[in-house]
């Protein structure tokens, strides 16, 4: 018997996607003019690889949680 997943597992993917894009977009500091572009340092495929790892780990987590037997309490 599978137990229902917790509320956090149903959080919309858009929430973490927004967080991710906010962190990894190119920004220019107005005061100093310094450009911060995470993609330059990590390579162009960094975001794609990061999302792929998140999806893989999320899937593995679901499998682990579903395999845990329910408590007969």
Number of C-alpha atoms within 10 A of each C-alpha: 8 10 12 10 11 9 7 7 12 8 10 9 9 9 9 11 12 10 10 14 11 11 12 14 11 13 14 11 9 8 6 7 9 10 11 14 14 16 14 10 9 10 9 11 9 15 16 10 11 12 13 12 12 12 12 11 12 13 11 12 13 12 11 10 14 15 12 11 10 11 6 4 3
